[in-house]
Amino acid sequence: MSPNPKPQLKKTPASKIASALGINKPDAKKKRHLSFNGYFRRLAKKTSGPDTLLSGDLKNTLVRINADLVRRMVNRAVTLCRHAGRNTLIPKDLNAALQLVFPREFAYYCKAETTKALAVYKASYADGKSKK
């Protein structure tokens, strides 16, 4: 006697399954795109007044410049971290990368702001831990 053959199941296309589940609906929420556009708009209003508007091209250019600077800084920080024989980035690596990537005075300003932000973060993190 031979065992009963398994019934062959029809393969349903993924698009039919998605539409049956309601995933491909046009009114479904889109994935949120992270960008600095809102930050640049708030910064322009704060520095130049509430009537100041930025064109789309200008915002896109600022986003590209910002992304390029962050990419260069992170790549340099990762290189410094690897040279030190560590697998984890620490604030010291980021500060050193800031000084290597940015011009002199701007690097000092960035380092001061970074130190301030880390101090605020550590203080809020310590307060959150002590409440638990």
N, CA, C and O atoms as a Tinker XYZ file with bonds, in Angstrom:
   528  protein
     1  N      0.811000   -1.183000    0.000000    73     2
     2  CA     0.000000    0.000000    0.000000    64     1     3
     3  C      0.860000    1.253000    0.000000    63     2     4     5
     4  O      1.847000    1.344000    0.729000    81     3
     5  N      0.491000    2.175000   -0.789000    73     3     6
     6  CA     1.243000    3.421000   -0.829000    64     5     7
     7  C      0.496000    4.471000    0.003000    63     6     8     9
     8  O     -0.733000    4.485000    0.053000    81     7
     9  N      1.277000    5.355000    0.659000    73     7    10
    10  CA     0.614000    6.388000    1.467000    64     9    11
    11  C     -0.167000    7.357000    0.579000    63    10    12    13
    12  O      0.135000    7.527000   -0.602000    81    11
    13  N     -1.162000    7.977000    1.169000    73    11    14
    14  CA    -1.974000    8.931000    0.410000    64    13    15
    15  C     -1.121000   10.127000    0.009000    63    14    16    17
    16  O     -0.419000   10.696000    0.844000    81    15
    17  N     -1.178000   10.510000   -1.257000    73    15    18
    18  CA    -0.405000   11.691000   -1.666000    64    17    19
    19  C     -0.993000   12.953000   -1.032000    63    18    20    21
    20  O     -2.203000   13.073000   -0.839000    81    19
    21  N     -0.093000   13.887000   -0.717000    73    19    22
    22  CA    -0.545000   15.149000   -0.119000    64    21    23
    23  C     -1.254000   15.972000   -1.174000    63    22    24    25
    24  O     -0.826000   16.014000   -2.327000    81    23
    25  N     -2.342000   16.630000   -0.784000    73    23    26
    26  CA    -3.026000   17.463000   -1.777000    64    25    27
    27  C     -2.174000   18.686000   -2.095000    63    26    28    29
    28  O     -1.555000   19.277000   -1.210000    81    27
    29  N     -2.155000   19.044000   -3.334000    73    27    30
    30  CA    -1.402000   20.217000   -3.772000    64    29    31
    31  C     -2.198000   21.479000   -3.466000    63    30    32    33
    32  O     -3.347000   21.610000   -3.887000    81    31
    33  N     -1.587000   22.409000   -2.732000    73    31    34
    34  CA    -2.242000   23.665000   -2.416000    64    33    35
    35  C     -1.929000   24.689000   -3.494000    63    34    36    37
    36  O     -0.809000   24.762000   -4.000000    81    35
    37  N     -2.943000   25.481000   -3.837000    73    35    38
    38  CA    -2.727000   26.543000   -4.812000    64    37    39
    39  C     -1.992000   27.685000   -4.133000    63    38    40    41
    40  O     -2.334000   28.084000   -3.020000    81    39
    41  N     -1.012000   28.190000   -4.790000    73    39    42
    42  CA    -0.281000   29.338000   -4.260000    64    41    43
    43  C     -1.046000   30.611000   -4.593000    63    42    44    45
    44  O     -1.392000   30.866000   -5.747000    81    43
    45  N     -1.300000   31.399000   -3.564000    73    43    46
    46  CA    -2.009000   32.657000   -3.754000    64    45    47
    47  C     -0.987000   33.767000   -3.862000    63    46    48    49
    48  O     -0.066000   33.828000   -3.047000    81    47
    49  N     -1.118000   34.654000   -4.850000    73    47    50
    50  CA    -0.167000   35.761000   -4.956000    64    49    51
    51  C     -0.217000   36.652000   -3.721000    63    50    52    53
    52  O     -1.266000   36.826000   -3.101000    81    51
    53  N      0.918000   37.202000   -3.386000    73    51    54
    54  CA     1.019000   38.057000   -2.201000    64    53    55
    55  C      0.120000   39.274000   -2.309000    63    54    56    57
    56  O     -0.386000   39.765000   -1.301000    81    55
    57  N     -0.084000   39.766000   -3.533000    73    55    58
    58  CA    -0.929000   40.947000   -3.699000    64    57    59
    59  C     -2.380000   40.649000   -3.318000    63    58    60    61
    60  O     -3.061000   41.506000   -2.754000    81    59
    61  N     -2.857000   39.437000   -3.625000    73    59    62
    62  CA    -4.224000   39.078000   -3.265000    64    61    63
    63  C     -4.363000   38.942000   -1.751000    63    62    64    65
    64  O     -5.375000   39.346000   -1.179000    81    63
    65  N     -3.353000   38.375000   -1.109000    73    63    66
    66  CA    -3.382000   38.236000    0.348000    64    65    67
    67  C     -3.350000   39.612000    1.000000    63    66    68    69
    68  O     -4.089000   39.870000    1.950000    81    67
    69  N     -2.496000   40.492000    0.494000    73    67    70
    70  CA    -2.386000   41.834000    1.052000    64    69    71
    71  C     -3.682000   42.603000    0.883000    63    70    72    73
    72  O     -4.115000   43.298000    1.804000    81    71
    73  N     -4.310000   42.490000   -0.283000    73    71    74
    74  CA    -5.558000   43.217000   -0.483000    64    73    75
    75  C     -6.668000   42.623000    0.373000    63    74    76    77
    76  O     -7.538000   43.357000    0.841000    81    75
    77  N     -6.656000   41.298000    0.590000    73    75    78
    78  CA    -7.658000   40.680000    1.453000    64    77    79
    79  C     -7.491000   41.141000    2.899000    63    78    80    81
    80  O     -8.475000   41.296000    3.623000    81    79
    81  N     -6.265000   41.356000    3.310000    73    79    82
    82  CA    -6.004000   41.835000    4.668000    64    81    83
    83  C     -6.155000   43.339000    4.791000    63    82    84    85
    84  O     -6.147000   43.868000    5.903000    81    83
    85  N     -6.293000   44.033000    3.682000    73    83    86
    86  CA    -6.470000   45.477000    3.712000    64    85    87
    87  C     -5.171000   46.247000    3.820000    63    86    88    89
    88  O     -5.176000   47.408000    4.228000    81    87
    89  N     -4.055000   45.624000    3.463000    73    87    90
    90  CA    -2.758000   46.286000    3.590000    64    89    91
    91  C     -2.525000   47.272000    2.451000    63    90    92    93
    92  O     -1.918000   48.322000    2.659000    81    91
    93  N     -2.991000   46.952000    1.268000    73    91    94
    94  CA    -2.704000   47.792000    0.102000    64    93    95
    95  C     -3.730000   48.885000   -0.119000    63    94    96    97
    96  O     -3.810000   49.435000   -1.218000    81    95
    97  N     -4.507000   49.212000    0.882000    73    95    98
    98  CA    -5.500000   50.264000    0.715000    64    97    99
    99  C     -4.797000   51.595000    0.493000    63    98   100   101
   100  O     -3.776000   51.861000    1.128000    81    99
   101  N     -5.314000   52.425000   -0.383000    73    99   102
   102  CA    -4.661000   53.710000   -0.614000    64   101   103
   103  C     -4.725000   54.634000    0.587000    63   102   104   105
   104  O     -3.878000   55.516000    0.724000    81   103
   105  N     -5.718000   54.453000    1.473000    73   103   106
   106  CA    -5.823000   55.333000    2.622000    64   105   107
   107  C     -5.031000   54.818000    3.829000    63   106   108   109
   108  O     -5.108000   55.388000    4.917000    81   107
   109  N     -4.270000   53.737000    3.627000    73   107   110
   110  CA    -3.457000   53.216000    4.730000    64   109   111
   111  C     -2.352000   54.208000    5.072000    63   110   112   113
   112  O     -1.885000   54.952000    4.210000    81   111
   113  N     -1.937000   54.211000    6.339000    73   111   114
   114  CA    -0.893000   55.147000    6.765000    64   113   115
   115  C      0.416000   54.830000    6.077000    63   114   116   117
   116  O      0.819000   53.671000    5.976000    81   115
   117  N      1.072000   55.871000    5.608000    73   115   118
   118  CA     2.377000   55.693000    4.986000    64   117   119
   119  C      3.445000   55.686000    6.065000    63   118   120   121
   120  O      3.259000   56.247000    7.145000    81   119
   121  N      4.557000   55.052000    5.763000    73   119   122
   122  CA     5.672000   55.041000    6.690000    64   121   123
   123  C      6.204000   56.462000    6.838000    63   122   124   125
   124  O      6.338000   57.193000    5.857000    81   123
   125  N      6.498000   56.834000    8.052000    73   123   126
   126  CA     6.950000   58.194000    8.321000    64   125   127
   127  C      8.386000   58.379000    7.854000    63   126   128   129
   128  O      9.260000   57.569000    8.164000    81   127
   129  N      8.619000   59.439000    7.114000    73   127   130
   130  CA     9.952000   59.744000    6.599000    64   129   131
   131  C     10.614000   60.756000    7.522000    63   130   132   133
   132  O     10.105000   61.862000    7.708000    81   131
   133  N     11.738000   60.381000    8.094000    73   131   134
   134  CA    12.429000   61.280000    9.001000    64   133   135
   135  C     13.252000   62.285000    8.210000    63   134   136   137
   136  O     13.993000   61.929000    7.294000    81   135
   137  N     13.105000   63.541000    8.584000    73   135   138
   138  CA    13.813000   64.596000    7.881000    64   137   139
   139  C     14.018000   65.764000    8.826000    63   138   140   141
   140  O     13.387000   65.848000    9.880000    81   139
   141  N     14.901000   66.658000    8.437000    73   139   142
   142  CA    15.179000   67.855000    9.223000    64   141   143
   143  C     14.386000   69.057000    8.724000    63   142   144   145
   144  O     14.627000   70.177000    9.175000    81   143
   145  N     13.444000   68.851000    7.804000    73   143   146
   146  CA    12.711000   69.980000    7.221000    64   145   147
   147  C     11.993000   70.803000    8.286000    63   146   148   149
   148  O     12.055000   72.032000    8.263000    81   147
   149  N     11.319000   70.145000    9.208000    73   147   150
   150  CA    10.605000   70.862000   10.265000    64   149   151
   151  C     11.551000   71.633000   11.164000    63   150   152   153
   152  O     11.241000   72.741000   11.601000    81   151
   153  N     12.701000   71.046000   11.437000    73   151   154
   154  CA    13.701000   71.729000   12.262000    64   153   155
   155  C     14.200000   72.990000   11.571000    63   154   156   157
   156  O     14.327000   74.036000   12.209000    81   155
   157  N     14.484000   72.904000   10.273000    73   155   158
   158  CA    14.974000   74.070000    9.542000    64   157   159
   159  C     13.907000   75.162000    9.493000    63   158   160   161
   160  O     14.231000   76.345000    9.592000    81   159
   161  N     12.637000   74.776000    9.342000    73   159   162
   162  CA    11.554000   75.750000    9.317000    64   161   163
   163  C     11.459000   76.471000   10.664000    63   162   164   165
   164  O     11.353000   77.697000   10.702000    81   163
   165  N     11.496000   75.720000   11.764000    73   163   166
   166  CA    11.434000   76.340000   13.096000    64   165   167
   167  C     12.635000   77.245000   13.332000    63   166   168   169
   168  O     12.497000   78.325000   13.907000    81   167
   169  N     13.809000   76.810000   12.892000    73   167   170
   170  CA    15.011000   77.610000   13.062000    64   169   171
   171  C     14.919000   78.924000   12.285000    63   170   172   173
   172  O     15.316000   79.974000   12.791000    81   171
   173  N     14.397000   78.869000   11.062000    73   171   174
   174  CA    14.253000   80.086000   10.259000    64   173   175
   175  C     13.249000   81.038000   10.902000    63   174   176   177
   176  O     13.465000   82.250000   10.913000    81   175
   177  N     12.160000   80.504000   11.432000    73   175   178
   178  CA    11.168000   81.370000   12.078000    64   177   179
   179  C     11.734000   81.997000   13.346000    63   178   180   181
   180  O     11.439000   83.151000   13.657000    81   179
   181  N     12.547000   81.239000   14.078000    73   179   182
   182  CA    13.115000   81.757000   15.319000    64   181   183
   183  C     14.139000   82.852000   15.039000    63   182   184   185
   184  O     14.183000   83.851000   15.757000    81   183
   185  N     14.962000   82.681000   14.007000    73   183   186
   186  CA    16.037000   83.629000   13.748000    64   185   187
   187  C     15.613000   84.805000   12.874000    63   186   188   189
   188  O     16.119000   85.913000   13.053000    81   187
   189  N     14.695000   84.586000   11.931000    73   187   190
   190  CA    14.365000   85.639000   10.969000    64   189   191
   191  C     12.952000   86.175000   11.094000    63   190   192   193
   192  O     12.589000   87.096000   10.363000    81   191
   193  N     12.157000   85.645000   11.973000    73   191   194
   194  CA    10.796000   86.138000   12.141000    64   193   195
   195  C      9.764000   85.148000   11.654000    63   194   196   197
   196  O     10.079000   84.231000   10.895000    81   195
   197  N      8.521000   85.335000   12.093000    73   195   198
   198  CA     7.473000   84.359000   11.774000    64   197   199
   199  C      7.044000   84.339000   10.309000    63   198   200   201
   200  O      6.448000   83.357000    9.865000    81   199
   201  N      7.334000   85.408000    9.536000    73   199   202
   202  CA     6.912000   85.416000    8.129000    64   201   203
   203  C      7.905000   84.729000    7.207000    63   202   204   205
   204  O      7.643000   84.611000    6.010000    81   203
   205  N      9.021000   84.277000    7.721000    73   203   206
   206  CA    10.070000   83.710000    6.880000    64   205   207
   207  C      9.654000   82.335000    6.366000    63   206   208   209
   208  O      9.219000   81.476000    7.133000    81   207
   209  N      9.793000   82.144000    5.071000    73   207   210
   210  CA     9.504000   80.865000    4.437000    64   209   211
   211  C     10.756000   80.365000    3.737000    63   210   212   213
   212  O     11.548000   81.153000    3.221000    81   211
   213  N     10.925000   79.067000    3.723000    73   211   214
   214  CA    12.051000   78.456000    3.020000    64   213   215
   215  C     11.508000   77.685000    1.826000    63   214   216   217
   216  O     10.503000   76.985000    1.943000    81   215
   217  N     12.162000   77.808000    0.690000    73   215   218
   218  CA    11.722000   77.064000   -0.488000    64   217   219
   219  C     12.061000   75.588000   -0.324000    63   218   220   221
   220  O     12.915000   75.212000    0.478000    81   219
   221  N     11.378000   74.772000   -1.096000    73   219   222
   222  CA    11.618000   73.330000   -1.040000    64   221   223
   223  C     13.034000   72.969000   -1.439000    63   222   224   225
   224  O     13.646000   72.074000   -0.856000    81   223
   225  N     13.560000   73.677000   -2.449000    73   223   226
   226  CA    14.928000   73.413000   -2.898000    64   225   227
   227  C     15.939000   73.735000   -1.803000    63   226   228   229
   228  O     16.900000   72.994000   -1.595000    81   227
   229  N     15.712000   74.848000   -1.106000    73   227   230
   230  CA    16.620000   75.220000   -0.030000    64   229   231
   231  C     16.586000   74.193000    1.094000    63   230   232   233
   232  O     17.628000   73.806000    1.624000    81   231
   233  N     15.366000   73.747000    1.460000    73   231   234
   234  CA    15.253000   72.738000    2.516000    64   233   235
   235  C     15.943000   71.440000    2.109000    63   234   236   237
   236  O     16.635000   70.820000    2.916000    81   235
   237  N     15.753000   71.032000    0.858000    73   235   238
   238  CA    16.398000   69.808000    0.376000    64   237   239
   239  C     17.913000   69.942000    0.398000    63   238   240   241
   240  O     18.614000   68.996000    0.757000    81   239
   241  N     18.423000   71.106000    0.016000    73   239   242
   242  CA    19.865000   71.333000    0.038000    64   241   243
   243  C     20.396000   71.275000    1.466000    63   242   244   245
   244  O     21.435000   70.667000    1.721000    81   243
   245  N     19.683000   71.908000    2.396000    73   243   246
   246  CA    20.106000   71.871000    3.799000    64   245   247
   247  C     20.091000   70.444000    4.347000    63   246   248   249
   248  O     20.986000   70.053000    5.096000    81   247
   249  N     19.082000   69.675000    3.975000    73   247   250
   250  CA    19.002000   68.275000    4.428000    64   249   251
   251  C     20.181000   67.474000    3.882000    63   250   252   253
   252  O     20.780000   66.676000    4.602000    81   251
   253  N     20.515000   67.689000    2.604000    73   251   254
   254  CA    21.652000   66.968000    2.013000    64   253   255
   255  C     22.971000   67.347000    2.671000    63   254   256   257
   256  O     23.810000   66.485000    2.932000    81   255
   257  N     23.155000   68.646000    2.940000    73   255   258
   258  CA    24.383000   69.094000    3.616000    64   257   259
   259  C     24.470000   68.475000    5.003000    63   258   260   261
   260  O     25.521000   67.977000    5.406000    81   259
   261  N     23.360000   68.509000    5.728000    73   259   262
   262  CA    23.330000   67.943000    7.073000    64   261   263
   263  C     23.626000   66.447000    7.043000    63   262   264   265
   264  O     24.416000   65.957000    7.851000    81   263
   265  N     23.001000   65.717000    6.120000    73   263   266
   266  CA    23.225000   64.271000    6.015000    64   265   267
   267  C     24.682000   63.969000    5.681000    63   266   268   269
   268  O     25.260000   63.020000    6.212000    81   267
   269  N     25.277000   64.780000    4.798000    73   267   270
   270  CA    26.675000   64.570000    4.428000    64   269   271
   271  C     27.600000   64.793000    5.624000    63   270   272   273
   272  O     28.524000   64.011000    5.851000    81   271
   273  N     27.351000   65.864000    6.389000    73   271   274
   274  CA    28.191000   66.133000    7.560000    64   273   275
   275  C     28.056000   65.038000    8.615000    63   274   276   277
   276  O     29.047000   64.612000    9.207000    81   275
   277  N     26.831000   64.592000    8.843000    73   275   278
   278  CA    26.622000   63.524000    9.827000    64   277   279
   279  C     27.299000   62.240000    9.366000    63   278   280   281
   280  O     27.926000   61.543000   10.163000    81   279
   281  N     27.173000   61.927000    8.074000    73   279   282
   282  CA    27.802000   60.710000    7.541000    64   281   283
   283  C     29.315000   60.757000    7.703000    63   282   284   285
   284  O     29.930000   59.781000    8.135000    81   283
   285  N     29.925000   61.918000    7.349000    73   283   286
   286  CA    31.378000   62.041000    7.479000    64   285   287
   287  C     31.814000   61.934000    8.937000    63   286   288   289
   288  O     32.817000   61.292000    9.248000    81   287
   289  N     31.051000   62.569000    9.827000    73   287   290
   290  CA    31.412000   62.547000   11.241000    64   289   291
   291  C     31.298000   61.128000   11.811000    63   290   292   293
   292  O     32.176000   60.685000   12.553000    81   291
   293  N     30.233000   60.426000   11.471000    73   291   294
   294  CA    30.048000   59.071000   11.996000    64   293   295
   295  C     31.099000   58.125000   11.425000    63   294   296   297
   296  O     31.628000   57.279000   12.146000    81   295
   297  N     31.405000   58.260000   10.141000    73   295   298
   298  CA    32.452000   57.408000    9.560000    64   297   299
   299  C     33.794000   57.633000   10.258000    63   298   300   301
   300  O     34.515000   56.677000   10.542000    81   299
   301  N     34.126000   58.897000   10.535000    73   299   302
   302  CA    35.381000   59.198000   11.217000    64   301   303
   303  C     35.363000   58.646000   12.643000    63   302   304   305
   304  O     36.367000   58.119000   13.122000    81   303
   305  N     34.213000   58.770000   13.323000    73   303   306
   306  CA    34.097000   58.260000   14.696000    64   305   307
   307  C     34.232000   56.740000   14.727000    63   306   308   309
   308  O     34.861000   56.190000   15.631000    81   307
   309  N     33.651000   56.069000   13.758000    73   307   310
   310  CA    33.763000   54.606000   13.690000    64   309   311
   311  C     35.212000   54.200000   13.440000    63   310   312   313
   312  O     35.701000   53.238000   14.032000    81   311
   313  N     35.899000   54.934000   12.565000    73   311   314
   314  CA    37.311000   54.651000   12.297000    64   313   315
   315  C     38.138000   54.809000   13.570000    63   314   316   317
   316  O     38.981000   53.966000   13.878000    81   315
   317  N     37.891000   55.897000   14.310000    73   315   318
   318  CA    38.629000   56.113000   15.565000    64   317   319
   319  C     38.327000   55.014000   16.578000    63   318   320   321
   320  O     39.220000   54.553000   17.289000    81   319
   321  N     37.088000   54.605000   16.638000    73   319   322
   322  CA    36.697000   53.545000   17.567000    64   321   323
   323  C     37.394000   52.235000   17.219000    63   322   324   325
   324  O     37.875000   51.532000   18.108000    81   323
   325  N     37.450000   51.907000   15.939000    73   323   326
   326  CA    38.101000   50.663000   15.512000    64   325   327
   327  C     39.610000   50.712000   15.778000    63   326   328   329
   328  O     40.207000   49.707000   16.165000    81   327
   329  N     40.227000   51.891000   15.570000    73   327   330
   330  CA    41.659000   52.026000   15.842000    64   329   331
   331  C     41.951000   51.836000   17.328000    63   330   332   333
   332  O     43.024000   51.362000   17.702000    81   331
   333  N     40.993000   52.207000   18.168000    73   331   334
   334  CA    41.168000   52.044000   19.606000    64   333   335
   335  C     40.890000   50.604000   20.044000    63   334   336   337
   336  O     41.137000   50.254000   21.198000    81   335
   337  N     40.384000   49.772000   19.142000    73   335   338
   338  CA    40.135000   48.373000   19.463000    64   337   339
   339  C     38.798000   48.139000   20.154000    63   338   340   341
   340  O     38.620000   47.121000   20.822000    81   339
   341  N     37.858000   49.067000   20.003000    73   339   342
   342  CA    36.545000   48.907000   20.616000    64   341   343
   343  C     35.495000   48.670000   19.538000    63   342   344   345
   344  O     35.693000   48.992000   18.366000    81   343
   345  N     34.370000   48.097000   19.969000    73   343   346
   346  CA    33.248000   47.899000   19.058000    64   345   347
   347  C     32.096000   48.849000   19.370000    63   346   348   349
   348  O     31.089000   48.851000   18.662000    81   347
   349  N     32.230000   49.645000   20.409000    73   347   350
   350  CA    31.167000   50.545000   20.831000    64   349   351
   351  C     31.640000   51.988000   20.752000    63   350   352   353
   352  O     32.719000   52.334000   21.233000    81   351
   353  N     30.803000   52.829000   20.131000    73   351   354
   354  CA    31.124000   54.259000   20.075000    64   353   355
   355  C     30.905000   54.884000   21.443000    63   354   356   357
   356  O     29.933000   54.577000   22.132000    81   355
   357  N     31.803000   55.749000   21.820000    73   355   358
   358  CA    31.657000   56.488000   23.070000    64   357   359
   359  C     31.714000   57.974000   22.747000    63   358   360   361
   360  O     32.180000   58.350000   21.672000    81   359
   361  N     31.248000   58.829000   23.658000    73   359   362
   362  CA    31.264000   60.271000   23.373000    64   361   363
   363  C     32.644000   60.815000   23.011000    63   362   364   365
   364  O     32.753000   61.768000   22.240000    81   363
   365  N     33.686000   60.221000   23.560000    73   363   366
   366  CA    35.044000   60.669000   23.248000    64   365   367
   367  C     35.338000   60.523000   21.749000    63   366   368   369
   368  O     35.980000   61.390000   21.156000    81   367
   369  N     34.871000   59.429000   21.136000    73   367   370
   370  CA    35.068000   59.225000   19.699000    64   369   371
   371  C     34.333000   60.282000   18.886000    63   370   372   373
   372  O     34.867000   60.810000   17.910000    81   371
   373  N     33.104000   60.588000   19.293000    73   371   374
   374  CA    32.332000   61.590000   18.562000    64   373   375
   375  C     32.953000   62.971000   18.686000    63   374   376   377
   376  O     32.981000   63.725000   17.714000    81   375
   377  N     33.456000   63.317000   19.879000    73   375   378
   378  CA    34.105000   64.613000   20.054000    64   377   379
   379  C     35.366000   64.720000   19.211000    63   378   380   381
   380  O     35.629000   65.762000   18.611000    81   379
   381  N     36.139000   63.654000   19.165000    73   379   382
   382  CA    37.352000   63.663000   18.342000    64   381   383
   383  C     36.991000   63.770000   16.858000    63   382   384   385
   384  O     37.666000   64.470000   16.103000    81   383
   385  N     35.924000   63.073000   16.441000    73   383   386
   386  CA    35.494000   63.150000   15.045000    64   385   387
   387  C     35.009000   64.554000   14.698000    63   386   388   389
   388  O     35.247000   65.037000   13.591000    81   387
   389  N     34.325000   65.213000   15.644000    73   387   390
   390  CA    33.896000   66.599000   15.432000    64   389   391
   391  C     35.087000   67.493000   15.135000    63   390   392   393
   392  O     35.053000   68.308000   14.213000    81   391
   393  N     36.148000   67.332000   15.930000    73   391   394
   394  CA    37.317000   68.187000   15.752000    64   393   395
   395  C     38.043000   67.900000   14.450000    63   394   396   397
   396  O     38.690000   68.788000   13.896000    81   395
   397  N     37.946000   66.670000   13.950000    73   395   398
   398  CA    38.615000   66.331000   12.697000    64   397   399
   399  C     37.803000   66.741000   11.465000    63   398   400   401
   400  O     38.379000   67.090000   10.435000    81   399
   401  N     36.485000   66.700000   11.563000    73   399   402
   402  CA    35.639000   66.952000   10.396000    64   401   403
   403  C     35.359000   68.439000   10.206000    63   402   404   405
   404  O     35.397000   68.931000    9.078000    81   403
   405  N     35.079000   69.162000   11.286000    73   403   406
   406  CA    34.676000   70.559000   11.176000    64   405   407
   407  C     35.858000   71.502000   11.309000    63   406   408   409
   408  O     36.883000   71.139000   11.887000    81   407
   409  N     35.723000   72.726000   10.773000    73   407   410
   410  CA    36.771000   73.737000   10.948000    64   409   411
   411  C     36.941000   74.092000   12.433000    63   410   412   413
   412  O     36.079000   73.777000   13.254000    81   411
   413  N     38.020000   74.726000   12.758000    73   411   414
   414  CA    38.459000   74.916000   14.147000    64   413   415
   415  C     37.416000   75.534000   15.084000    63   414   416   417
   416  O     37.015000   74.903000   16.062000    81   415
   417  N     36.974000   76.769000   14.792000    73   415   418
   418  CA    36.041000   77.447000   15.699000    64   417   419
   419  C     34.698000   76.731000   15.756000    63   418   420   421
   420  O     34.094000   76.618000   16.823000    81   419
   421  N     34.237000   76.254000   14.621000    73   419   422
   422  CA    32.961000   75.546000   14.583000    64   421   423
   423  C     33.051000   74.242000   15.368000    63   422   424   425
   424  O     32.085000   73.840000   16.017000    81   423
   425  N     34.198000   73.585000   15.313000    73   423   426
   426  CA    34.392000   72.341000   16.067000    64   425   427
   427  C     34.335000   72.610000   17.570000    63   426   428   429
   428  O     33.757000   71.825000   18.321000    81   427
   429  N     34.936000   73.724000   18.010000    73   427   430
   430  CA    34.886000   74.053000   19.441000    64   429   431
   431  C     33.447000   74.310000   19.878000    63   430   432   433
   432  O     33.020000   73.857000   20.940000    81   431
   433  N     32.705000   75.044000   19.046000    73   431   434
   434  CA    31.304000   75.330000   19.366000    64   433   435
   435  C     30.487000   74.042000   19.417000    63   434   436   437
   436  O     29.691000   73.845000   20.335000    81   435
   437  N     30.683000   73.165000   18.433000    73   435   438
   438  CA    29.955000   71.893000   18.392000    64   437   439
   439  C     30.284000   71.031000   19.602000    63   438   440   441
   440  O     29.406000   70.384000   20.174000    81   439
   441  N     31.540000   71.028000   19.981000    73   439   442
   442  CA    31.950000   70.227000   21.137000    64   441   443
   443  C     31.293000   70.756000   22.409000    63   442   444   445
   444  O     30.852000   69.973000   23.250000    81   443
   445  N     31.226000   72.078000   22.556000    73   443   446
   446  CA    30.582000   72.658000   23.742000    64   445   447
   447  C     29.094000   72.313000   23.771000    63   446   448   449
   448  O     28.556000   71.956000   24.819000    81   447
   449  N     28.436000   72.420000   22.623000    73   447   450
   450  CA    27.005000   72.096000   22.562000    64   449   451
   451  C     26.764000   70.614000   22.826000    63   450   452   453
   452  O     25.802000   70.251000   23.501000    81   451
   453  N     27.634000   69.761000   22.295000    73   451   454
   454  CA    27.505000   68.325000   22.522000    64   453   455
   455  C     27.674000   68.003000   23.990000    63   454   456   457
   456  O     26.920000   67.198000   24.538000    81   455
   457  N     28.653000   68.617000   24.638000    73   455   458
   458  CA    28.884000   68.381000   26.059000    64   457   459
   459  C     27.672000   68.817000   26.872000    63   458   460   461
   460  O     27.267000   68.126000   27.808000    81   459
   461  N     27.087000   69.969000   26.515000    73   459   462
   462  CA    25.883000   70.437000   27.207000    64   461   463
   463  C     24.728000   69.453000   27.027000    63   462   464   465
   464  O     24.036000   69.121000   27.989000    81   463
   465  N     24.522000   68.991000   25.798000    73   463   466
   466  CA    23.423000   68.072000   25.511000    64   465   467
   467  C     23.609000   66.747000   26.247000    63   466   468   469
   468  O     22.642000   66.180000   26.756000    81   467
   469  N     24.846000   66.251000   26.307000    73   467   470
   470  CA    25.105000   65.007000   27.039000    64   469   471
   471  C     24.853000   65.182000   28.530000    63   470   472   473
   472  O     24.326000   64.281000   29.184000    81   471
   473  N     25.227000   66.338000   29.070000    73   471   474
   474  CA    24.995000   66.590000   30.491000    64   473   475
   475  C     23.496000   66.621000   30.797000    63   474   476   477
   476  O     23.057000   66.072000   31.807000    81   475
   477  N     22.717000   67.260000   29.931000    73   475   478
   478  CA    21.264000   67.311000   30.128000    64   477   479
   479  C     20.674000   65.912000   30.013000    63   478   480   481
   480  O     19.818000   65.527000   30.810000    81   479
   481  N     21.134000   65.148000   29.017000    73   479   482
   482  CA    20.626000   63.792000   28.840000    64   481   483
   483  C     20.957000   62.915000   30.039000    63   482   484   485
   484  O     20.100000   62.184000   30.537000    81   483
   485  N     22.199000   62.988000   30.501000    73   483   486
   486  CA    22.594000   62.170000   31.650000    64   485   487
   487  C     21.807000   62.551000   32.890000    63   486   488   489
   488  O     21.428000   61.682000   33.675000    81   487
   489  N     21.556000   63.844000   33.075000    73   487   490
   490  CA    20.785000   64.293000   34.238000    64   489   491
   491  C     19.350000   63.769000   34.159000    63   490   492   493
   492  O     18.807000   63.292000   35.157000    81   491
   493  N     18.738000   63.855000   32.984000    73   491   494
   494  CA    17.358000   63.373000   32.852000    64   493   495
   495  C     17.316000   61.858000   32.971000    63   494   496   497
   496  O     16.360000   61.312000   33.522000    81   495
   497  N     18.327000   61.173000   32.468000    73   495   498
   498  CA    18.370000   59.721000   32.564000    64   497   499
   499  C     18.540000   59.291000   34.009000    63   498   500   501
   500  O     17.918000   58.321000   34.442000    81   499
   501  N     19.378000   60.002000   34.769000    73   499   502
   502  CA    19.581000   59.669000   36.178000    64   501   503
   503  C     18.285000   59.923000   36.968000    63   502   504   505
   504  O     17.929000   59.140000   37.848000    81   503
   505  N     17.580000   61.025000   36.648000    73   503   506
   506  CA    16.318000   61.313000   37.330000    64   505   507
   507  C     15.286000   60.223000   37.023000    63   506   508   509
   508  O     14.538000   59.808000   37.908000    81   507
   509  N     15.248000   59.773000   35.800000    73   507   510
   510  CA    14.297000   58.709000   35.409000    64   509   511
   511  C     14.602000   57.410000   36.096000    63   510   512   513
   512  O     13.686000   56.676000   36.468000    81   511
   513  N     15.885000   57.105000   36.277000    73   511   514
   514  CA    16.261000   55.857000   36.937000    64   513   515
   515  C     15.931000   55.904000   38.424000    63   514   516   517
   516  O     15.498000   54.906000   39.000000    81   515
   517  N     16.136000   57.070000   39.046000    73   515   518
   518  CA    15.926000   57.142000   40.483000    64   517   519
   519  C     14.436000   57.074000   40.835000    63   518   520   521
   520  O     14.085000   56.679000   41.946000    81   519
   521  N     13.555000   57.457000   39.896000    73   519   522
   522  CA    12.122000   57.402000   40.152000    64   521   523
   523  C     11.597000   55.989000   40.155000    63   522   524   525
   524  O     10.578000   55.712000   40.787000    81   523
   525  N     12.265000   55.091000   39.467000    73   523   526
   526  CA    11.778000   53.709000   39.379000    64   525   527
   527  C     12.039000   52.983000   40.611000    63   526   528
   528  O     11.698000   51.805000   40.717000    81   527
